[in-house]
Amino acid sequence: MTSSFDVSRVLTQVAERLGSAVVDDLCPLLAKQIGYRPARELAEVSEAYRRADFAARVPIEQPFSFLRGVSGDSEFTGVEYKTGTYTRFRLDDVVSWPLLDHSGNTIGISFQARPIDVIVAKKAAVATIRKIDETVYTVLPEEGGAFAQPKKSLWSGRESKPIYIDMHSDRGKAEVPVDFGSRGQPDVRFIDVEDREFARVLMGTRHFWRALDHNPSGPMVLWGCAADPVAGGLARYFHDEVGLLRDVYAASREVHVGVLGDKDLDAYLGDPGIAGDEPVSMVGVRRAGPGDDRPDWLSHLAPFSPWGKQGT
């Protein structure tokens, strides 16, 4: 049997030559056929993903005036998650992936480093049936993480669908994966950044530009656990200092993004899924303990926004 290390090398070469979308399709198939589980071994494929997403693309001019002055050489600061060390990093070293819908339009951005997290986010975005656009669920731990109790989301009923920002969050900060290694020798670490700094990183990332360009008036929804403090600071920076007037939504609790009925993803995860003609993407918040009456989702509305409801 081919070792997981050998498979990683093969997938790296595939990603470099054919792009990350091909590797996204190969990983679940390998999991099904030879029992390969790449989540632990694919740091170098994450690097290849990052290179492939940016390689051989025609540079685009920054399409929005507020982006001027933010470039790949721009420096940012944060704290390394594991060591607590104050760290500087360059925008070009941030690892991010575009989230594309089934028509190939950019509808969001993912800041992830584990391949399974990247795959789930991309599958959720590309699903033909995106319940994430209109509905939120409660995740029931006692039922094996089942999505239940659906209700309309705060961002439902709008002509413009959301821009999704997929990230980890903890301790009131956003976690950004940054590659401190050299070409072919990745050294990806999570860096905790403040809300304002995260907004600047987001603004300087071309996947975010493309999402804004595709969707001129849609709100932003953060897929980060307890990311509301980050969303609040991000919204204040966008609204008050940048002039990017978008409503921003985030959860006060642990967030789960799921894709039901995707056969390849079910094979990868070892889950039976739910039979259906088309994959369905869903987002939910883990149910809180007794006595916790905080709303699951909160909104940070842009000035003059007609969407006045603040929490649900």
N, C-alpha and C positions, 0 to 999 in steps of 0.2 A: 504493500500500500504506500502511496505517496505520502511523505511526511507533511505535517502542517507547515513546517518551515519551507519546504520545497514549493508547496502550493502558494505560499505567500509570495515567493519570488516570481512564480509564473503570473500570478494576478497583478503584481506590480508592473511587469512588462506589458501585460494586456492593457492596464489602465493608462500607461504612458503612450501607447500606440493608438488605442481605440477609444479612450475616454472612460469616465467613471460609470456611465450608464450601462456599459457592457458588463463591468464588474458587478454592478448591483444585481444584474440578472444571473450572473454565474454563481455568486456566493450561495444563494438558497439551493440551487441545483446541486452544487458540490456537497452541501450539508445533507441533502436527501440521498445522494448516490454513494458517498464514501464516509458519511458521518463527520465531515469536516466542520469544525466550529471555529470560525475565524476571529471571534471577538477578542481573544487574548493575544493572538499572534500577528495581527495585521497593522501594526504601527507603521510599517513601511508602505503598506497599501494606502493608509491614510495620507501619507506624504505624496504618494503617486496620484491619489485623487486630487489633492490640492494642486499639484503641478499640472495635471491633465485639464483641470477646470480653467486654468489660466493660460496654458500653453496654446500657441498657434491661433490666438484670437486677435482680431483686429482691435486695437485700443479704441475706446469710444470717448468722445469728449464729455466731460462732466456736464450733464444736461440741466443742472439747476444751479442758480447763482449762489445759493448758500453752501455749495460744496467746494467753492473755490478756496484754495489754501490747504485742502486736505489731500495728501498724496501718499504713495506707497512708502515714502521715506519719513512720513510724519511719525513722531514719537508719542507713546502713551505710557502711562504708569499704572501699576497695580500691585497686588500682593500674591505671591505664589501660594496656591491653595495648600499644598502639603507642608511647606516649610515655614510659611509666614514671612518670607523674605520680600522686602520691597524691591520691585523689578521695573525696569524700563523695557519696552519692546517696540518694534516697528510695525506699521500697518501691514506691510507686505508679508510679514511672518504670521499673521493671524490666519487660522484655518477656518474656512467657511465654505458652504455649499449652496447652490441655488435650489430653491424649491419650485418645481415646474408643474403646471397643470397638464391635463391630458392632451391639450392642444400645443404644448411646448412653451407656453407663456410663463414668465417668472412671476410667481405670486408670493414669494417670501424668501427667507434666508435661514440657514441652519448653522449654528456654531456648535458643532459636535466633534468628538474625536473618536469615539468607539464606533466601529463600522455598523453594528446593529442599530445604534441610535440614528445614524445617517440613513440607513435603509428604511427604517420605519417612518422617519419624517418625509422622505422622498415619496414613499408609497402613499402616505396620507395625502400629500399634495396632489399626486397624479391620479388618485382614485376618481372614477367617473361619477360616483355618487359621493359628494362631500357633505356629510351632515355637519362637519365642523363649521360650515358657513352659516348655519342657522340654529343649531341645536347644541345644548350642553347636557351632560349626563352626570349622575352621581356614580362613583366607582365603589362597589361593595366588596371590601376585603374578605368578608366571611363567605362570599359567593365565588371565591377564586378570582377576584378582580373583575367581576362582570360589570358591564355598563348598564345602568338602570335609571329609572325615574327621569326620563327626558323632559326638557322644557326649553322654551325659546331662549336663545342667548340675547345678551344685551345688544349685540351688533346685528341681530336678525332684522329682516324686513327692509333692508337697504338695497338700493339699486347697485351700488358698488360693493363687491365682495372684499373681505379683509386682506391685508398683507400680513403674513404670518412670520413671526420671529421666534425661531426654535433655539432654545439655549438652556443651560443649567443655571440655576440661581440658588444662592444660599446666603444666609446671614445678611440679607438686605442688599446683596451685591450680585452682579452678573458674572458668570464664569466664562472666560474667553479662552479657547485653546490656542496656544501660540507655539510655533515650531522654532526652537532655539538651535536646532541642529544645522548641518550643512547638507547639500544636495546628496541624496542617497543614504544619509545617516540622520534620520529624523530624531528630534528630541522634543516631543510635544508635551507641554505642561499646561495645566489650567491656571489661569491668572484671574483673581478676583478684582473686578474693577467697579468703581463707583458709577452711579446712574448717569451722571453727566459724561464721564469718560466713555461709558458704553454707548451713549448716543453719538459721540464723535466717531467711535470705531464703526458704528453702524452706518453713519453718513458717508464714510470714506470707502465703503465696500461696494463694488460694482453690482453685485447681485441685488443689493438694496436699491441702487439707482434704477435697475431694470424693472424691479417691482413697482417703484414709484411711476416710472414712465408708462408701464402697462396699465396701471390703475391710478389715475390722477386724483381720485377723491375718496378712496377706500380707507377705512380705519385700520389701525394696527392691533393685532392680537398677539400677546406674548405667550408662548408655550414654555413657561418656566415655573418651577415649583415655588409657591409663595413669592411670586415675582412682582406683586403689587408695589412694594417700595421702589423697586427699580423703574417700574412703569410710571410712577408718579414723578420721579425726578427727570426721567426721559421726556415725559410730556411737557413739563415746565420748561426744559431747555428748548425743545422743538417749538413750543408755542410762543414763549416770551423772548427768546434770543435769536432763534433761527427764522421764525416766521413760517414754519411748516405746520399748517393747521390741520392736523389729523387727530381724531379721537383715539385714545389708547386704552386697551383693555388688558387686564391681567387677573390672575387668580390669587386668592389669599391662602391657598392650601396646595397640597401636592397634586400636580397635574399628570394625567395619563393621556397619551395619544395612541389610538388603536386603529387597526385596519382589519376588518372582518371580511372573510370570503376570498382572501388572496392566497391561492394555493401554494405559490412559491414561498411566501412569507410564513405560512402555516407550517410548511415542511422545515423551514429554517428554525423556527421556534419550537417545533415539536407539538404544536397545538392543532386540534382538529378544525378550529374555525367554525364558521357558519356557512352552510351551502347557499349559493346565490349566483345569479348570472354575472354580477359585477361586484368588484370590491367596494366596500363602504368604509369611509374614514370617519372617526368619531373622536371627540375630546371630552374628558371628564375630570372631575375633581374628587379626590378620595374623601369619603365621608368623615367628618370630624367626630370627636368623642361627645358624649352627653354634656349638655350645658354650654356648648360652644355655639353662640348665635351669630358669629360673624358671617357676612355674605360670602358666598363662594367666589364670585367674580365682582370686580369693581371697575368703574370707568373713570377716566380722566379726560374730560371733554374739552375740545378746542373752543376758543372764543366764538360765540354766536352759533354753536352747534345746536341743532334742533333736538338732539337726542339727550333729553334731560334726566333720564333715570340713572341713578348713581350706583346702584348695587343690586345683586340678586343672589 
